[in-house]
Amino acid sequence: MEITNVTEYEAIAKEKLPKMVYDYYASGAEDQWTLKENRNAFSRILFRPRILIDVSKIDMTTTVLGFKISMPIMIAPTAMQKMAHPEGEYATARAASAAGTIMTLSSWATSSVEEVASTGPGIRFFQLYVCKDRNVVAQLVRRAERAGFKAIALTVDAPRLGRREADIKNRFTLPPFLTLKNFEGLDLGKMDKTDDSGLASYVAGQIDRSLSWKDVKWLQTITSLPILVKGVLTAEDTRLAIQAGAAGIIVSNHGARQLDYVPATIMALEEVVKAAQGRVPVFLDGGVRRGTDVFKALALGASGIFVSIYI
């Protein structure tokens, strides 16, 4: 079958991937209302096209944190990509580089920052969860710096894992031939199967639930890399992020995998952009499937969007 749009990959993924893996990538939290709304909200936004405008020359290049990229479309962090394909994050890194855009590597990647860096040149950001052990956090950040990563995408909407009922039913756990490579040697790289989700068990034990705005400032004391705050949905938090020194904001609801019944990101975008007042760039992830979705986000003030392999 000839693939003509991104959505068609969903059916192929469902056919080819083990059910546990497909469900992990495809599902959202609880009733999955926000998961559906992330897509449905885009469909309610309509264009007012203007005609007889010269479009013979189109330039989609843009600049993000001072880095010139080919288009305002970047790669969001997606965990455990080798569950889907043996090349996993290696292939994503090479593809992003070939496309002239930015890849964000998940903390929970099945390839380490060093391994991704070894795939060749490219502009890469590192997505960070803050663990209780700040020494672990500092080690991860410094490794990312040494590996040539250019920014930290601090995920702030996951003090505990969302209730993903498909993972609970499937007793989800990372396949035994894979590890969370960034945590190898730190006694954090392996998740054991439990009566609940193996991932839930891992996160519950390691992520710091006391994470607050002071930690954004603390991060700035251990790295010179710009920090993007990922997981903002309100004007109030936008202003606090800027006060805390964020270099940018990613409007995100974690792919609807955390708190259900929060707004679709495209519905929250305009509020965040207005609150930012141009002081920092605002980006968006969640629900993007077509170029028209990207255009809608840009029209509402986004400086660019991030897409992930999560369905």
C-alpha positions in Angstrom: 0.0 0.0 0.0 1.3 3.5 -0.9 1.3 5.7 2.2 -0.2 9.1 1.5 -0.5 10.6 4.9 0.8 10.1 8.5 -2.5 8.8 9.8 -2.2 5.7 7.6 0.7 4.5 9.6 -1.6 3.8 12.6 -3.2 0.8 10.9 0.2 -0.5 9.8 1.5 -0.2 13.3 -1.4 -2.0 14.8 -0.9 -4.8 12.4 2.8 -5.2 12.9 3.5 -4.4 16.5 2.8 -6.6 19.5 -0.4 -5.6 21.2 1.4 -4.4 24.4 3.8 -2.2 22.4 1.1 -0.8 20.1 -1.2 0.0 23.1 1.7 1.7 24.9 2.3 4.0 22.0 -1.4 4.6 21.1 -3.2 5.0 24.4 -3.9 7.9 26.6 -5.0 8.4 30.2 -8.2 7.1 31.7 -11.2 7.8 29.4 -8.9 9.1 26.6 -11.1 12.1 26.2 -8.1 14.4 25.8 -6.5 12.0 23.4 -9.4 12.3 21.1 -9.7 16.0 21.7 -6.1 16.6 20.7 -7.2 15.6 17.2 -10.8 16.8 17.2 -9.9 20.4 18.2 -7.8 20.9 15.1 -10.8 20.0 13.0 -12.8 22.9 14.5 -10.3 25.5 13.3 -11.0 26.8 9.8 -9.0 28.9 7.4 -9.9 32.3 5.9 -7.9 32.0 2.7 -6.7 35.0 0.8 -6.4 34.7 -3.0 -4.1 36.1 -5.7 -1.0 36.1 -3.5 2.3 35.1 -5.2 3.3 31.7 -3.7 5.8 30.7 -6.4 8.6 30.9 -3.8 8.0 29.4 -0.4 10.7 29.3 2.3 9.8 27.2 5.4 13.2 27.6 7.1 13.1 29.1 10.6 15.3 29.6 13.6 14.8 27.9 17.0 17.0 29.0 19.9 19.4 30.4 17.3 19.6 27.2 15.3 18.5 27.4 11.7 16.3 24.5 10.6 14.6 23.5 7.4 11.0 23.8 8.7 9.1 24.6 11.9 8.5 20.9 12.5 10.7 19.1 15.0 10.8 15.7 16.7 9.3 15.3 20.1 10.7 13.0 22.7 9.3 9.5 22.5 10.3 6.8 24.9 11.6 3.3 24.1 11.7 3.5 20.3 13.5 0.2 19.9 10.3 -1.5 20.9 9.0 -0.5 17.5 12.1 -1.1 15.4 15.7 -2.4 16.1 17.2 0.9 14.9 14.9 2.9 17.3 16.4 6.3 18.2 19.3 5.8 15.8 17.0 6.0 12.8 15.1 8.9 14.2 18.3 10.8 14.8 19.5 10.2 11.2 16.1 11.1 9.7 15.9 14.4 11.7 19.4 15.3 10.6 18.7 14.4 6.9 15.6 16.5 7.1 17.5 19.4 8.6 15.5 19.6 11.8 15.7 19.0 15.5 15.3 15.7 17.4 14.5 15.6 21.1 15.8 12.5 22.8 13.7 11.0 25.6 15.3 10.3 29.0 13.6 6.9 28.7 15.2 6.2 25.3 16.5 2.7 24.5 19.6 4.4 23.1 21.9 6.7 25.1 22.8 10.3 24.5 26.3 9.1 23.5 24.9 6.5 21.1 22.6 9.0 19.4 25.4 11.5 19.1 27.5 8.8 17.4 25.0 8.6 14.5 26.5 11.8 13.0 25.8 15.5 13.0 22.5 17.0 14.0 20.8 19.5 16.3 19.5 17.6 19.3 17.6 18.5 22.5 17.5 16.3 25.6 14.2 15.7 27.4 14.6 15.5 31.1 12.6 14.1 34.0 13.8 15.2 37.4 14.7 12.2 39.7 14.7 12.4 43.4 18.5 11.9 43.3 19.8 15.2 41.9 23.2 13.6 41.3 21.6 11.4 38.7 19.9 14.4 37.1 23.2 16.3 37.0 25.0 13.3 35.5 22.3 13.1 32.7 22.5 16.8 31.9 26.3 16.8 31.8 26.4 13.8 29.6 23.9 15.4 27.2 26.1 18.5 27.1 29.2 16.5 26.4 27.4 14.6 23.6 26.6 17.9 21.9 22.9 18.3 22.8 21.8 21.9 22.5 18.9 22.4 25.0 17.1 20.7 27.8 13.3 20.0 27.4 12.2 19.8 31.1 9.0 17.8 31.4 6.9 19.2 34.2 3.6 17.5 33.8 4.5 14.1 35.1 5.1 14.2 38.9 3.4 10.8 38.8 2.4 8.6 35.8 -1.0 9.0 34.3 -3.4 6.1 34.6 -3.0 4.4 31.3 -5.5 1.6 31.6 -4.2 -0.3 28.5 -0.8 -0.6 30.1 -2.4 -1.9 33.3 -4.4 -4.5 31.4 -1.4 -5.5 29.4 0.9 -5.5 32.5 3.2 -3.4 30.4 6.9 -3.7 30.9 10.0 -3.0 28.8 10.9 -6.1 26.8 13.8 -8.0 28.5 16.2 -7.4 25.6 16.0 -3.7 26.0 17.1 -1.2 28.7 16.7 2.5 29.4 20.2 3.2 28.1 20.6 6.6 29.7 20.2 5.0 33.2 22.6 2.1 32.7 25.1 2.0 35.5 22.9 4.1 37.7 20.7 1.3 39.1 17.8 2.8 37.2 18.0 1.1 33.9 15.8 -1.9 34.4 12.1 -2.1 35.1 10.7 -5.2 36.7 7.3 -6.7 35.9 4.7 -5.9 38.6 1.0 -6.4 39.2 0.6 -2.9 37.8 2.4 -1.3 34.9 6.1 -1.8 35.0 6.6 1.7 33.8 4.3 3.0 36.6 6.4 1.2 39.1 9.6 2.7 37.7 8.3 6.2 37.6 6.8 6.0 41.0 10.1 5.0 42.5 12.3 7.5 40.7 10.5 10.7 39.6 10.6 13.5 42.2 7.0 14.5 43.1 8.2 17.6 44.9 9.4 19.2 41.6 8.6 22.9 41.6 9.7 26.2 40.0 12.8 26.4 42.2 14.1 23.3 40.4 14.0 25.2 37.1 16.3 27.7 38.6 18.5 24.9 40.1 18.9 23.4 36.6 20.3 26.7 35.5 23.1 26.4 38.1 24.3 23.1 36.7 24.0 23.8 32.9 24.4 26.6 30.5 22.0 24.9 28.0 18.7 26.7 27.4 15.8 25.1 29.2 12.4 24.6 27.6 9.6 24.0 30.0 7.4 21.3 28.5 3.9 20.7 29.7 2.5 24.3 30.1 -1.2 24.8 29.4 -2.1 28.1 31.1 -1.2 31.7 31.1 -0.4 31.6 34.8 2.2 28.9 34.3 3.6 30.7 31.3 4.3 33.7 33.3 5.9 31.6 36.1 8.1 29.8 33.6 9.4 33.0 32.2 10.1 34.3 35.7 12.0 31.1 36.4 14.2 31.7 33.4 12.8 29.4 30.8 14.2 29.9 27.3 11.1 28.7 25.7 7.8 26.9 26.4 6.3 23.8 25.0 2.5 23.7 25.2 1.9 20.0 25.8 -0.5 17.7 27.6 2.0 14.8 27.3 0.2 13.4 24.3 -2.9 13.1 26.5 -1.1 10.4 28.5 -1.1 12.1 31.9 -4.2 14.0 33.1 -7.4 13.3 31.2 -9.9 16.1 30.6 -7.3 18.9 30.1 -7.7 21.0 26.9 -6.3 20.0 23.6 -2.9 21.7 23.2 -4.1 23.7 20.1 -6.9 25.1 22.3 -4.5 26.2 25.0 -1.9 27.6 22.6 -3.4 31.1 22.1 -3.7 31.7 25.8 0.0 30.8 26.3 1.2 32.8 23.4 -0.6 35.9 24.7 0.8 35.5 28.1 4.4 35.0 26.8 4.1 38.4 25.0 7.0 37.5 22.7 9.5 37.2 25.5 10.2 33.6 24.7 9.3 31.3 21.9 6.2 29.1 22.3 6.0 25.6 20.7 3.3 23.0 20.6 3.0 19.2 20.5 0.0 16.9 20.5 -2.5 15.9 17.8 -0.5 17.1 14.8 -1.1 14.9 11.8 -0.9 17.2 8.7 0.7 20.3 7.3 -2.6 22.1 7.8 -2.3 21.3 11.6 1.2 22.9 11.6 -0.2 25.9 9.8 -3.0 26.3 12.3 -0.5 26.2 15.2 1.8 28.8 13.5 -1.2 31.0 12.8 -2.1 31.0 16.5 1.4 32.1 17.4 3.5 29.0 17.8 7.2 29.3 16.8 7.2 25.6 15.7 5.7 22.3 16.6 7.0 18.9 17.8 5.6 15.6 16.5 6.1 12.2 18.0 5.5 8.5 17.1 2.8 8.4 19.8 -0.5 7.9 17.9 
